[in-house]
């Protein structure tokens, strides 16, 4: 790898390394998790964990792997959106992208025609995230560093240059962000060693899916307690009395010294959320996650105000559309726990802006994770935050769900309920070739077998649209 000299640009460093992007490949990857009721909550009853899996190939040896997460139907729409964005990427020199990453990010989200079907939200933003995540993986591979280490080692000015501050300057400026990073230089080496050796605290949602039997929930609670977990999340919102029973079940299993969180996945109206949570307050939940429609900032603020006397915070952000909505959630006191997602907004560049705003406004970040590749990716972001920005793990945890990790070349490493900092280069997003081939939808071996057994309907045999007769 070329050695960087003071004043070198990325493009000058790698001029002869063949970093022109020659192709962008995207695949529809799905796992039949609905067969085991994994991922079930009050809103989502039949999840098939899926991803639009992007590989960026350069003219040289380096590649970038990225993805965005969905739960089944509609994944093909994200794949189509990635293909629509591909002409903006193919033919570009990756090193020049990294010279002005914020500018390139802005081009992707601000195409004069594609932005009409956003802008900066929905399917196009999910597709953008997959591409941007692949580019960061490529960049980290280029430097032969895990992504968190790439971020930690960047000069503050360089890291901040990757962020588009448009629409955010009333809350955070480039200059403030640079000063935040510089103020945390002291102690970085010790914090980095701590992440490599001890790791970042995790909580588990694996015990709390609504489709699980009481016996299974109880067994899982004891299993994860034995692994060292001290924080557990339970899905609620379908039936109040059942929620009370299940919260009691989990509390009895984990004890009162451990943390309990609950998650309604957007099913309540505002007053309904307040009244429902008053009925669950006796179980001492740390937070209620996504109590109402994810775009309702003022509604979340009202719920936060009403639940504050009960000692219950509001956590949200898993389905927050973009950095501007995060800004308003943070400004208005509508969230006490900020939940970034590595794929919901458009990749690392935009997520970094949320971390800086959360730092300034004093809101702890507790990332959402658990879907295909989400744990693998988000650990890098939170580890960076601890080492270079927040310097604390107080009131902070990373969600952990023990699913699909075996399909990645470099899966998460959890020891005593902590994420151990990844050591391999990249964003931990490389799927095993066989896993990707077997689970590609609808032609992969796994899906062919499920169609043959009648467990799923083969979409290739469905007639859903008939052209008008000529």
FENCORKA-V952999 format. One line per field, one symbol per residue. ss: DSSP state (2 for helix, 1 for strand, 0 for the rest). psi: psi as a letter, one per 40 degrees, with the letter a starting at -180 (. if undefined). Layout:
ss=???
psi=???
This chain:
ss=00000000022220000001111111111100222200000000000001111111110000111111110000222222222222000000122222202222222220000222200002222222222222222222220001222222200222222000000000000222222222200002222222222001111100000000022222222222220000111110000222222222222222000011111000000222222222222220001110000000222222222222000011110000002222222222000011000000002222222222222220011000000002222222222222222200000001110000222100000100011000000100001022222221000022222222000000222000000000
psi=iihhiheiiddddfdeefehhdihhhihhihfeddeeiehaddhefhghiihhhhhhieaeiihhiiihafbheddddddddddeddedheihddddddgddddddddefhdddedebifiaddddddddddddddddddddefiiddddddeiidddddeehheheeeedhidddddddddeedhedddddddddddahiiihedeehdeiidddddddddddddeehehihhhiedhddddddddddddddeieeiihiihefeeiidddddddddeedeefhdihhgdaheegddddddddddeddefhihhiedfhdidddddddddefehehhgiheedigadddddddddddddefhihgiiadaheddddddddddddddecdeiehfhihihhgiedeeidgiihhhffihhhieiiaefehihddddddehheeiddddddddeedihheeehhehhiih.
